[in-house]
Amino acid sequence: MIPFSILDLSQISEGGTVSDALANSARMAQAAEAHGYERYWLAEHHGMPAIASAATSIVIAHVGQATKTIRIGSGGIMLPNHSPLVIAEQFGTLEALFPGRVDLGLGRAPGTDMMTARALRRNMGDGVDSFPQDILELQAYFGAPDEGQRILAVPGMNANVPIWLLGSSLYSAQLAAQLGLPYAFASHFAPELLFDALHIYRSNFRPSDSLARPHTMVGVMGVAADSDAEAEFLYTSMQQSFANLRRNVRVPFPRPSYDAVADLKPEETAMIDHMLRYAMVGSKATIAKRLGNFLNQTEADELIVSMPIHDIAARLKSVELFAEVRNLLGAQAQAVVPPAGV
């Protein structure tokens, strides 16, 4: 049974507030912990009225305070938006507050439009191009300082926060392999290069002090409900949200609506179906069959699920049902393993 985790964007639902979104993230993290999920990660996005996790490290602390044992972290921090020292201090602080529970997932996309990215970074000269060096700098800040080292991350030094590399490209797969880092592929919204990226990562992996062998995580959008029909209705919120992104329409996360989805243009529907190719939508039985096939094909070590559901009660139900799917798949896997000595 591979670990299941949650990716949360702390969504601001239509009719709700930022305060509601943050309170819902805490409730969802508590539910994930109660149902045995491995990690609860939050994503850095900016300038989006549907997402409340822009100040990602603060929201991680918020869910950390609401939980006791589940790992917490970023999926991810967009490192080109920040200096490595600032991130080392932030995540060193999180590690001091929640010892042994903090992960730092890193991405190189801006997490926003380019105008907002310029406002975040001020200087766009380095950014993506310095990404590999910035990761090495960040790792150095988390380690033991050298004798006479002038720049220290306090908190941060000796924190040894685990770093993951996140991505949706072959570049990220190659870099994760070269640095010997665990790798999470964003197949929940960018499925095109999933299998090529996993192959490149595994084939080129170089063991490091932090990781002896390749370790992969794959992502899916997930909407589980008591019936396929209910799940498909709840999923219309995500379909609308992706159409809004394509149109550059910035609004809170929409209520579910079959009528709104029916009004989408054919090219919008095609785009959504392609980007959400690996969305797991349906009842527990439906999701178990489809997800089992997906995990067998990817041979992933972990799964992370983003649950784009407008209503918090339905979202919490989905968390519960995905945990039951995990247990079901684990039982099925154990049933096909022959006894020792056979």
Backbone torsions as a table, in degrees:
resi	resn	phi	psi	omega
1	MET	NA	114.0	-179.9
2	ILE	-80.9	153.0	179.6
3	PRO	-67.0	142.4	170.4
4	PHE	-106.6	142.3	178.0
5	SER	-133.6	170.8	-179.3
6	ILE	-117.3	134.4	169.4
7	LEU	-108.1	119.4	-175.2
8	ASP	-117.2	132.0	173.1
9	LEU	-99.7	9.6	-178.2
10	SER	47.0	60.6	-169.1
11	GLN	-69.7	137.9	175.2
12	ILE	-93.8	105.0	-175.4
13	SER	-80.3	149.1	175.0
14	GLU	-52.9	127.8	-177.5
15	GLY	90.6	-5.6	180.0
16	GLY	-112.5	-178.1	-177.3
17	THR	-123.3	171.0	173.4
18	VAL	-60.0	-41.5	178.4
19	SER	-60.3	-40.9	176.4
20	ASP	-60.9	-44.7	-178.1
21	ALA	-60.4	-44.4	-178.8
22	LEU	-68.6	-38.8	176.2
23	ALA	-63.8	-39.5	178.9
24	ASN	-65.9	-35.5	176.7
25	SER	-61.8	-42.0	178.0
26	ALA	-62.9	-43.3	178.8
27	ARG	-63.9	-40.8	-179.3
28	MET	-67.3	-39.3	177.4
29	ALA	-63.5	-40.5	177.4
30	GLN	-62.8	-41.2	177.9
31	ALA	-65.6	-41.8	178.4
32	ALA	-60.9	-42.5	178.3
33	GLU	-62.8	-45.4	-178.4
34	ALA	-62.9	-30.8	-177.5
35	HIS	-96.9	11.2	170.0
36	GLY	81.9	23.1	174.8
37	TYR	-70.6	153.2	-175.3
38	GLU	-80.4	-45.8	-172.1
39	ARG	-138.3	154.5	173.0
40	TYR	-131.0	105.5	-174.4
41	TRP	-109.7	149.3	176.3
42	LEU	-120.9	150.3	-173.1
43	ALA	-112.6	142.5	177.9
44	GLU	-85.8	116.3	171.6
45	HIS	-137.6	152.3	-175.7
46	HIS	-131.0	146.2	173.1
47	GLY	69.0	23.7	-177.4
48	MET	-116.6	114.1	-176.7
49	PRO	-64.2	-7.9	178.5
50	ALA	-99.0	-0.5	-172.6
51	ILE	-132.0	126.7	-175.1
52	ALA	-105.7	10.2	-172.8
53	SER	-103.2	29.9	-179.6
54	ALA	-60.6	-45.1	176.4
55	ALA	-86.2	72.5	-163.4
56	THR	-60.8	-44.0	-177.5
57	SER	-63.9	-32.2	178.1
58	ILE	-68.9	-41.8	179.8
59	VAL	-68.9	-34.5	174.5
60	ILE	-60.6	-43.2	176.9
61	ALA	-62.1	-37.5	178.8
62	HIS	-60.6	-48.2	-179.5
63	VAL	-74.9	-28.0	175.0
64	GLY	-63.7	-39.7	179.3
65	GLN	-67.0	-28.0	-178.0
66	ALA	-85.0	-8.1	-175.8
67	THR	-127.1	175.5	-175.4
68	LYS	-127.0	-35.3	-170.8
69	THR	-127.7	-27.9	-175.4
70	ILE	-65.0	142.9	175.9
71	ARG	-69.4	143.6	-178.0
72	ILE	-127.1	152.1	179.8
73	GLY	172.7	-161.0	-172.3
74	SER	-113.0	139.0	175.3
75	GLY	-135.6	58.0	6.0
76	GLY	-143.8	-176.5	165.3
77	ILE	-81.1	130.1	179.0
78	MET	-87.8	91.8	-167.3
79	LEU	-57.2	-35.9	178.3
80	PRO	-61.1	-15.6	176.6
81	ASN	-78.7	-7.8	-169.5
82	HIS	-139.9	158.9	168.2
83	SER	-79.6	144.3	178.2
84	PRO	-56.0	-34.6	-179.1
85	LEU	-63.7	-42.1	179.6
86	VAL	-61.4	-44.4	179.6
87	ILE	-66.9	-37.7	176.6
88	ALA	-61.3	-42.1	178.6
89	GLU	-66.6	-43.2	-179.1
90	GLN	-63.3	-48.1	-176.4
91	PHE	-80.5	-23.5	168.6
92	GLY	-64.8	-37.8	176.0
93	THR	-65.1	-45.4	177.8
94	LEU	-59.8	-41.4	179.2
95	GLU	-65.0	-36.5	177.0
96	ALA	-67.6	-35.4	179.2
97	LEU	-75.6	-35.3	-174.9
98	PHE	-131.6	71.2	-171.1
99	PRO	-57.6	132.7	175.4
100	GLY	74.5	11.5	-176.1
101	ARG	-119.1	-3.5	-165.8
102	VAL	-103.6	132.1	172.3
103	ASP	-115.8	148.7	175.4
104	LEU	-122.2	99.5	173.5
105	GLY	-89.1	133.5	-174.3
106	LEU	-118.9	137.6	172.0
107	GLY	-127.0	167.7	-179.1
108	ARG	-116.3	-0.9	174.5
109	ALA	-76.4	161.6	-178.8
110	PRO	-75.2	-23.0	-176.2
111	GLY	73.9	22.0	-178.2
112	THR	-172.9	-173.9	174.3
113	ASP	-78.6	164.7	-172.8
114	MET	-69.4	-31.3	177.6
115	MET	-64.7	-43.4	177.6
116	THR	-68.0	-36.2	177.6
117	ALA	-60.1	-40.0	178.0
118	ARG	-65.2	-37.7	177.6
119	ALA	-66.3	-32.9	178.8
120	LEU	-72.3	-45.8	-170.8
121	ARG	-93.5	-25.9	-174.2
122	ARG	65.9	-52.0	179.6
123	ASN	-111.5	113.6	-179.1
124	MET	-91.2	9.9	-172.2
125	GLY	-65.3	-38.5	-176.9
126	ASP	-98.8	-82.9	174.6
127	GLY	54.6	-116.5	-174.2
128	VAL	-60.4	-39.7	-175.2
129	ASP	-63.5	-29.1	-178.4
130	SER	-94.7	8.0	-174.4
131	PHE	-54.9	-50.0	179.9
132	PRO	-59.6	-43.4	179.8
133	GLN	-66.4	-36.1	178.3
134	ASP	-63.9	-36.5	177.1
135	ILE	-64.4	-44.6	178.9
136	LEU	-62.6	-39.8	177.6
137	GLU	-63.0	-42.6	179.4
138	LEU	-63.5	-43.0	177.2
139	GLN	-60.0	-39.8	179.5
140	ALA	-64.6	-39.1	178.4
141	TYR	-63.7	-33.3	-179.0
142	PHE	-77.7	-15.3	-177.1
143	GLY	-90.7	-168.9	176.7
144	ALA	-74.8	130.8	-178.6
145	PRO	-68.8	145.9	175.3
146	ASP	-72.9	157.1	177.7
147	GLU	-61.6	128.5	180.0
148	GLY	80.4	5.7	179.9
149	GLN	-62.4	129.2	-173.6
150	ARG	-87.9	-34.5	-177.5
151	ILE	-102.2	118.1	-177.3
152	LEU	-121.5	143.6	171.7
153	ALA	-94.9	111.0	-179.0
154	VAL	-131.8	108.3	-4.2
155	PRO	-69.1	164.3	178.0
156	GLY	142.1	-51.0	-177.2
157	MET	-64.7	140.3	-177.1
158	ASN	67.5	8.4	-179.4
159	ALA	-77.4	-31.1	177.4
160	ASN	50.5	45.7	178.5
161	VAL	-65.8	128.7	179.3
162	PRO	-63.0	132.2	179.2
163	ILE	-107.0	131.8	171.3
164	TRP	-111.4	148.8	171.4
165	LEU	-105.8	129.5	-179.2
166	LEU	-109.8	151.1	178.0
167	GLY	-178.6	174.2	177.3
168	SER	-135.9	21.2	-174.7
169	SER	-134.9	168.6	175.6
170	LEU	-71.2	-29.1	177.2
171	TYR	-59.2	-48.9	-177.7
172	SER	-64.1	-36.0	178.3
173	ALA	-64.6	-44.2	179.7
174	GLN	-64.6	-42.9	-178.3
175	LEU	-66.7	-42.7	177.6
176	ALA	-60.1	-39.5	178.6
177	ALA	-65.3	-44.6	-178.4
178	GLN	-64.1	-37.3	-177.3
179	LEU	-88.3	-6.3	179.5
180	GLY	66.8	42.8	-178.6
181	LEU	-110.1	152.1	170.6
182	PRO	-64.5	150.0	-169.4
183	TYR	-128.2	128.0	176.7
184	ALA	-116.0	124.2	-178.7
185	PHE	-101.3	135.9	-173.3
186	ALA	-84.4	56.0	-179.0
187	SER	-71.2	-8.0	177.8
188	HIS	-70.8	-20.2	175.7
189	PHE	-138.7	-6.3	-178.4
190	ALA	-137.4	76.1	-170.6
191	PRO	-80.6	-14.0	-163.8
192	GLU	-55.7	-45.2	-171.6
193	LEU	-104.1	15.8	-173.3
194	LEU	-52.2	-57.5	-172.2
195	PHE	-72.5	-35.2	174.8
196	ASP	-62.5	-43.1	-178.8
197	ALA	-65.3	-42.9	178.7
198	LEU	-62.6	-39.7	179.3
199	HIS	-65.3	-45.7	180.0
200	ILE	-62.3	-44.8	-179.7
201	TYR	-60.0	-49.6	-176.8
202	ARG	-68.7	-37.4	-176.8
203	SER	-71.1	-31.2	-173.7
204	ASN	-107.4	8.8	-174.6
205	PHE	-63.1	134.0	175.3
206	ARG	-114.4	120.2	179.5
207	PRO	-57.2	145.6	-179.5
208	SER	-129.7	177.6	177.7
209	ASP	-62.9	-26.5	-176.5
210	SER	-96.6	-17.0	-174.7
211	LEU	-150.8	123.0	-175.3
212	ALA	-86.4	-27.6	-176.9
213	ARG	-142.9	161.7	-178.4
214	PRO	-58.2	144.1	178.3
215	HIS	-140.9	120.3	-173.0
216	THR	-120.0	146.4	171.9
217	MET	-126.9	139.9	175.8
218	VAL	-121.7	152.3	-176.2
219	GLY	-114.5	147.9	172.8
220	VAL	-139.1	151.2	163.1
221	MET	-77.9	138.7	-177.3
222	GLY	-136.1	129.2	174.4
223	VAL	-134.6	103.4	179.4
224	ALA	-109.7	140.8	178.8
225	ALA	-148.6	178.7	-177.9
226	ASP	-67.8	-24.4	178.7
227	SER	-137.4	158.2	176.1
228	ASP	-60.3	-41.0	-176.8
229	ALA	-63.2	-43.0	179.5
230	GLU	-64.6	-43.7	179.9
231	ALA	-62.5	-42.0	-179.8
232	GLU	-64.6	-35.2	176.2
233	PHE	-66.7	-46.0	178.7
234	LEU	-60.9	-33.9	-178.1
235	TYR	-67.6	-19.7	179.1
236	THR	-62.2	-22.5	174.7
237	SER	-63.3	-44.4	-179.9
238	MET	-67.2	-38.8	177.8
239	GLN	-61.0	-43.1	176.7
240	GLN	-63.9	-40.5	-177.7
241	SER	-62.4	-42.3	179.1
242	PHE	-68.0	-36.6	175.7
243	ALA	-63.6	-39.1	178.1
244	ASN	-63.2	-38.8	177.4
245	LEU	-61.8	-43.1	-179.9
246	ARG	-62.6	-37.0	-178.2
247	ARG	-84.5	-4.2	-173.0
248	ASN	58.0	40.3	175.4
249	VAL	-98.2	115.1	-174.2
250	ARG	-101.9	103.2	-178.3
251	VAL	-141.1	164.0	174.3
252	PRO	-60.0	167.5	-177.8
253	PHE	-65.9	123.0	-167.5
254	PRO	-76.2	155.0	171.5
255	ARG	-66.4	153.3	177.2
256	PRO	-65.9	143.5	-178.3
257	SER	-162.3	115.5	173.7
258	TYR	-65.0	-36.3	-178.3
259	ASP	-62.9	-42.2	-179.8
260	ALA	-63.7	-39.6	179.2
261	VAL	-69.5	-36.2	178.8
262	ALA	-63.5	-25.3	-178.8
263	ASP	-85.2	-3.4	179.8
264	LEU	-66.7	147.6	176.6
265	LYS	-71.8	152.7	-179.1
266	PRO	-55.4	-39.2	179.8
267	GLU	-68.4	-30.4	176.0
268	GLU	-69.6	-43.4	178.1
269	THR	-61.8	-41.5	179.0
270	ALA	-63.9	-42.5	178.3
271	MET	-61.8	-45.7	-178.9
272	ILE	-63.2	-45.8	-179.5
273	ASP	-61.2	-36.0	179.1
274	HIS	-71.1	-50.2	-176.2
275	MET	-66.1	-32.5	-178.1
276	LEU	-103.7	34.5	-177.7
277	ARG	-56.4	-35.0	-176.0
278	TYR	-102.1	19.1	175.6
279	ALA	-63.9	135.6	179.2
280	MET	-106.6	103.9	-171.9
281	VAL	-127.7	124.9	176.4
282	GLY	150.5	-164.9	175.5
283	SER	-75.7	173.2	179.8
284	LYS	-58.1	-43.4	-178.4
285	ALA	-66.2	-42.0	179.7
286	THR	-63.2	-46.6	-178.6
287	ILE	-67.2	-39.7	-178.9
288	ALA	-59.0	-42.5	-179.6
289	LYS	-66.1	-48.0	-176.0
290	ARG	-71.3	-41.6	-178.3
291	LEU	-69.0	-36.8	176.6
292	GLY	-58.7	-43.6	177.8
293	ASN	-63.4	-42.1	-179.7
294	PHE	-62.0	-45.3	-178.7
295	LEU	-68.7	-35.3	175.9
296	ASN	-64.7	-39.8	-179.1
297	GLN	-69.0	-41.3	-176.7
298	THR	-82.5	-23.5	-174.5
299	GLU	53.5	35.8	-178.2
300	ALA	-70.2	153.7	176.7
301	ASP	-86.6	-23.7	179.9
302	GLU	-148.1	158.4	175.1
303	LEU	-124.4	137.4	173.2
304	ILE	-122.1	133.9	-172.5
305	VAL	-118.1	127.7	170.4
306	SER	-99.6	129.0	-173.6
307	MET	-114.3	87.1	-176.9
308	PRO	-80.6	81.9	-176.0
309	ILE	-126.5	130.2	-173.2
310	HIS	-64.3	-49.0	-173.4
311	ASP	-87.8	131.3	-175.3
312	ILE	-66.5	-35.4	179.0
313	ALA	-63.6	-42.6	177.5
314	ALA	-67.0	-34.7	177.7
315	ARG	-65.5	-42.7	178.5
316	LEU	-65.2	-36.3	175.7
317	LYS	-63.7	-38.9	178.2
318	SER	-64.5	-39.8	175.7
319	VAL	-57.5	-45.4	179.9
320	GLU	-63.2	-45.3	-176.3
321	LEU	-68.8	-37.3	176.7
322	PHE	-65.1	-34.4	174.7
323	ALA	-63.6	-38.1	177.4
324	GLU	-68.0	-36.5	174.4
325	VAL	-61.7	-44.9	177.5
326	ARG	-56.2	-46.7	-179.0
327	ASN	-65.2	-39.1	178.7
328	LEU	-63.8	-46.1	179.0
329	LEU	-64.6	-37.1	177.1
330	GLY	-63.8	-41.5	178.5
331	ALA	-65.3	-39.6	177.9
332	GLN	-64.0	-39.9	179.8
333	ALA	-65.2	-41.3	179.1
334	GLN	-65.7	-32.6	-177.4
335	ALA	-68.3	-25.7	-178.2
336	VAL	-95.6	-2.7	177.3
337	VAL	-83.8	122.0	-179.0
338	PRO	-67.3	148.7	177.2
339	PRO	-60.3	155.5	179.2
340	ALA	-58.4	135.9	177.8
341	GLY	90.4	-8.3	-179.7
342	VAL	-84.8	NA	NA
